[in-house]
Every structure is written in C-alpha cells, then in structure tokens.
Amino acid sequence: MKLMIASDIHGSAYYCQQLVAAYHREQPDRLLLLGDLLYHGPRNDLPRDYSPKKVISLLNPLRSSVLCVRGNCESEVDQMVLDFPILADYAFLEINGHTIFATHGHLFSPDNPPPLKAGDTLLCGHTHISANRDMGGWYYRNPGSVSLPKEGSFHGYMVLEKDFIWKTLEGTPVKV
C-alpha cells in the first residue's frame, strides 16, 4: 500500500491545487490528511489564494481515497461541505509493517504522546514544521504544512511505501 500524507492546507487553493497534482502524480492508494483543511486560523496570516470553497471543490472528488483527522481549525460546519469524514481526533493505522497513530497534533503531540509501543509512529501536523525524530523507542513524524511552512520547512507532503519519504509539492525528495 502507498500512503500519501499531508497537513495544514488552511484554505489555500493555490497550494491545494499543487497537492492534488502531486496526488495524481504519486498515485497513492490513500491520501491521509492531518487536519486544518479550510480555515486559516486566527494565528496564521492568510495563505496564498485563500479560497476555502475552491479547496472543497478540489478535495471532494478525492473522497473515496481520503482518510482524515480533525485539526484544531475544523468544525461541524466544515463537515457539512466536505464529502469525507473529518471529525475524528485520531486514526490508528497498520500499514506496511508500520504502526501509526495519526492525529493533528493539538491534542496528542511529542510533549503529550498517546500510549505507544517501541517502533510505533506518532504522525502529526499542526506545527507546520517537518519532523522525523526518534523519541527513544517510538518515532515522531510530521509532514509539515502544505500552505504555511514554518522555521525553514518547505511546502510539502510525505509518502509511505516501505519507509517514510518527505517531498516538496513538486515531488522532490527532502531529507528531514
């Protein structure tokens, strides 16, 4: 199984279009979105081409492939316009020998991890900073932000086949 992982679109039609193009290029079995899809949030500047309605029209056609967890900017109103479930706080996944606890990062995080076994991955967005860290038995991995990367991070996503790979929206692998 090939899994594509992205987070923190924050209503940017410009970067969501690039993510959808990457999705078609990557041809994953599933697209895992780690929240904060439509709203930019009060702490963030407006992202480029802020247009939540356009983001809705870009993501809904992918509904049969999308898995999603709720970000701190999601609401029940967002669920009314998106054609795939977005309000779960976390998802527990077993993929290609990887045990993954996927969440946005505002409830569970490296500072407040869920119960994890050795070798498990805590997969979060929220910080807008790409990460790949050994936490002393379990791993913290973050794809960064599609639209609003911070602290020198890049506009990008992750892919999981045999291992986790970080990529720019253009598809260039990045060492994290």
MOZIWO-V943304 format. One record per residue. N is the residue number from 1. SS is DSSP state (H for helix, E for strand, C for the rest). PSI is psi in radians with two decimals (* if undefined). D_CENTER is the distance of its C-alpha to the mean C-alpha in Angstrom with 1 decimal. Layout:
n:N ss:SS psi:PSI d_center:D_CENTER
n:N ss:SS psi:PSI d_center:D_CENTER
This chain:
n:1 ss:C psi:2.43 d_center:17.4
n:2 ss:C psi:2.16 d_center:14.8
n:3 ss:E psi:2.27 d_center:11.1
n:4 ss:E psi:2.36 d_center:8.6
n:5 ss:E psi:2.25 d_center:5.0
n:6 ss:E psi:2.80 d_center:2.8
n:7 ss:C psi:2.77 d_center:2.6
n:8 ss:C psi:1.05 d_center:6.3
n:9 ss:C psi:-0.63 d_center:8.3
n:10 ss:C psi:0.68 d_center:11.1
n:11 ss:C psi:0.15 d_center:13.5
n:12 ss:E psi:1.87 d_center:14.1
n:13 ss:H psi:-0.65 d_center:15.7
n:14 ss:H psi:-0.91 d_center:16.5
n:15 ss:H psi:-0.49 d_center:13.1
n:16 ss:H psi:-0.68 d_center:11.8
n:17 ss:H psi:-0.71 d_center:14.9
n:18 ss:H psi:-0.65 d_center:14.1
n:19 ss:H psi:-0.76 d_center:10.7
n:20 ss:H psi:-0.69 d_center:12.9
n:21 ss:H psi:-0.72 d_center:15.6
n:22 ss:H psi:-0.69 d_center:13.5
n:23 ss:H psi:-0.82 d_center:12.6
n:24 ss:H psi:-0.61 d_center:16.4
n:25 ss:H psi:-0.76 d_center:17.3
n:26 ss:H psi:-0.54 d_center:15.3
n:27 ss:C psi:0.93 d_center:16.4
n:28 ss:C psi:2.82 d_center:14.1
n:29 ss:C psi:-0.61 d_center:15.3
n:30 ss:E psi:2.64 d_center:12.0
n:31 ss:E psi:2.02 d_center:8.7
n:32 ss:E psi:2.05 d_center:6.2
n:33 ss:E psi:2.23 d_center:4.0
n:34 ss:C psi:0.54 d_center:3.6
n:35 ss:C psi:3.08 d_center:6.2
n:36 ss:C psi:1.09 d_center:8.5
n:37 ss:C psi:-0.81 d_center:9.0
n:38 ss:C psi:-0.69 d_center:12.8
n:39 ss:C psi:2.47 d_center:14.5
n:40 ss:C psi:-0.40 d_center:14.7
n:41 ss:C psi:2.64 d_center:16.1
n:42 ss:C psi:-0.30 d_center:19.5
n:43 ss:C psi:-0.22 d_center:18.6
n:44 ss:C psi:2.60 d_center:17.0
n:45 ss:C psi:2.82 d_center:19.1
n:46 ss:C psi:2.28 d_center:18.6
n:47 ss:C psi:2.93 d_center:16.4
n:48 ss:C psi:2.33 d_center:18.1
n:49 ss:C psi:0.93 d_center:19.3
n:50 ss:E psi:1.98 d_center:18.0
n:51 ss:C psi:1.41 d_center:18.6
n:52 ss:H psi:-0.65 d_center:16.6
n:53 ss:H psi:-0.64 d_center:19.1
n:54 ss:H psi:-0.69 d_center:18.3
n:55 ss:H psi:-0.72 d_center:14.5
n:56 ss:H psi:-0.83 d_center:15.7
n:57 ss:H psi:-0.41 d_center:18.0
n:58 ss:H psi:-0.64 d_center:15.6
n:59 ss:H psi:-0.64 d_center:13.1
n:60 ss:H psi:-0.64 d_center:15.9
n:61 ss:H psi:-0.29 d_center:17.6
n:62 ss:H psi:0.08 d_center:14.7
n:63 ss:C psi:-0.62 d_center:15.1
n:64 ss:C psi:-0.27 d_center:16.7
n:65 ss:C psi:-0.18 d_center:13.9
n:66 ss:E psi:2.31 d_center:10.9
n:67 ss:E psi:2.45 d_center:9.9
n:68 ss:E psi:2.55 d_center:8.2
n:69 ss:C psi:2.77 d_center:8.7
n:70 ss:C psi:2.30 d_center:10.3
n:71 ss:C psi:3.04 d_center:9.6
n:72 ss:C psi:-0.20 d_center:12.8
n:73 ss:C psi:-0.05 d_center:13.3
n:74 ss:C psi:2.64 d_center:13.3
n:75 ss:C psi:3.03 d_center:16.9
n:76 ss:H psi:-0.53 d_center:19.1
n:77 ss:H psi:-0.69 d_center:20.0
n:78 ss:H psi:-0.68 d_center:16.5
n:79 ss:H psi:-0.51 d_center:16.9
n:80 ss:H psi:-0.42 d_center:20.2
n:81 ss:H psi:-0.23 d_center:19.0
n:82 ss:C psi:2.45 d_center:16.0
n:83 ss:C psi:0.30 d_center:17.3
n:84 ss:C psi:2.66 d_center:14.8
n:85 ss:C psi:2.37 d_center:14.4
n:86 ss:C psi:0.00 d_center:12.0
n:87 ss:C psi:0.17 d_center:14.1
n:88 ss:C psi:2.38 d_center:13.7
n:89 ss:C psi:-0.43 d_center:13.1
n:90 ss:E psi:2.88 d_center:12.0
n:91 ss:E psi:2.43 d_center:12.3
n:92 ss:E psi:2.07 d_center:14.5
n:93 ss:E psi:2.51 d_center:14.3
n:94 ss:E psi:1.91 d_center:16.9
n:95 ss:E psi:2.14 d_center:16.1
n:96 ss:C psi:0.70 d_center:18.6
n:97 ss:C psi:0.03 d_center:20.1
n:98 ss:E psi:2.24 d_center:17.0
n:99 ss:E psi:2.12 d_center:16.7
n:100 ss:E psi:2.27 d_center:13.2
n:101 ss:E psi:1.83 d_center:12.6
n:102 ss:E psi:2.24 d_center:9.0
n:103 ss:E psi:2.96 d_center:8.8
n:104 ss:C psi:-0.78 d_center:7.7
n:105 ss:C psi:-0.08 d_center:10.3
n:106 ss:C psi:-0.34 d_center:13.1
n:107 ss:C psi:-0.90 d_center:15.1
n:108 ss:C psi:2.45 d_center:14.6
n:109 ss:E psi:3.09 d_center:14.1
n:110 ss:C psi:-0.51 d_center:16.2
n:111 ss:C psi:-0.33 d_center:18.9
n:112 ss:E psi:1.20 d_center:18.8
n:113 ss:C psi:2.67 d_center:17.6
n:114 ss:C psi:2.98 d_center:18.2
n:115 ss:C psi:2.12 d_center:21.0
n:116 ss:C psi:2.58 d_center:19.9
n:117 ss:C psi:2.86 d_center:22.3
n:118 ss:C psi:2.31 d_center:23.0
n:119 ss:C psi:-0.24 d_center:20.6
n:120 ss:C psi:2.79 d_center:17.7
n:121 ss:E psi:2.25 d_center:14.2
n:122 ss:E psi:1.99 d_center:12.4
n:123 ss:E psi:2.01 d_center:8.6
n:124 ss:E psi:2.74 d_center:7.3
n:125 ss:C psi:-2.18 d_center:5.7
n:126 ss:C psi:-0.83 d_center:8.6
n:127 ss:C psi:-0.34 d_center:10.9
n:128 ss:C psi:0.33 d_center:9.7
n:129 ss:C psi:2.11 d_center:11.4
n:130 ss:C psi:2.46 d_center:10.6
n:131 ss:E psi:2.59 d_center:12.3
n:132 ss:E psi:1.60 d_center:14.1
n:133 ss:E psi:2.39 d_center:16.9
n:134 ss:E psi:2.09 d_center:19.5
n:135 ss:C psi:0.46 d_center:20.2
n:136 ss:C psi:0.79 d_center:23.5
n:137 ss:C psi:-0.66 d_center:22.9
n:138 ss:C psi:2.95 d_center:19.3
n:139 ss:E psi:2.50 d_center:16.3
n:140 ss:E psi:2.15 d_center:13.5
n:141 ss:E psi:2.41 d_center:10.6
n:142 ss:E psi:2.24 d_center:7.9
n:143 ss:C psi:-0.16 d_center:6.2
n:144 ss:C psi:-2.66 d_center:7.6
n:145 ss:C psi:2.43 d_center:7.4
n:146 ss:C psi:-0.76 d_center:8.0
n:147 ss:C psi:-0.46 d_center:11.0
n:148 ss:C psi:1.09 d_center:12.3
n:149 ss:C psi:2.60 d_center:12.2
n:150 ss:C psi:2.82 d_center:14.7
n:151 ss:C psi:0.84 d_center:17.4
n:152 ss:C psi:0.12 d_center:17.8
n:153 ss:C psi:-3.09 d_center:14.2
n:154 ss:C psi:2.77 d_center:13.4
n:155 ss:C psi:1.98 d_center:11.5
n:156 ss:E psi:-2.85 d_center:9.4
n:157 ss:E psi:3.13 d_center:7.1
n:158 ss:E psi:2.76 d_center:8.2
n:159 ss:E psi:2.44 d_center:10.6
n:160 ss:E psi:2.05 d_center:12.4
n:161 ss:C psi:-1.56 d_center:16.0
n:162 ss:C psi:-0.62 d_center:18.5
n:163 ss:C psi:3.01 d_center:16.5
n:164 ss:E psi:2.33 d_center:13.2
n:165 ss:E psi:2.28 d_center:13.4
n:166 ss:E psi:2.45 d_center:11.6
n:167 ss:E psi:2.61 d_center:12.5
n:168 ss:E psi:2.90 d_center:13.2
n:169 ss:C psi:-0.37 d_center:12.7
n:170 ss:C psi:-0.17 d_center:16.3
n:171 ss:C psi:0.09 d_center:15.6
n:172 ss:C psi:2.16 d_center:17.4
n:173 ss:E psi:2.51 d_center:16.5
n:174 ss:E psi:2.34 d_center:16.2
n:175 ss:C psi:2.19 d_center:17.6
n:176 ss:C psi:* d_center:15.6
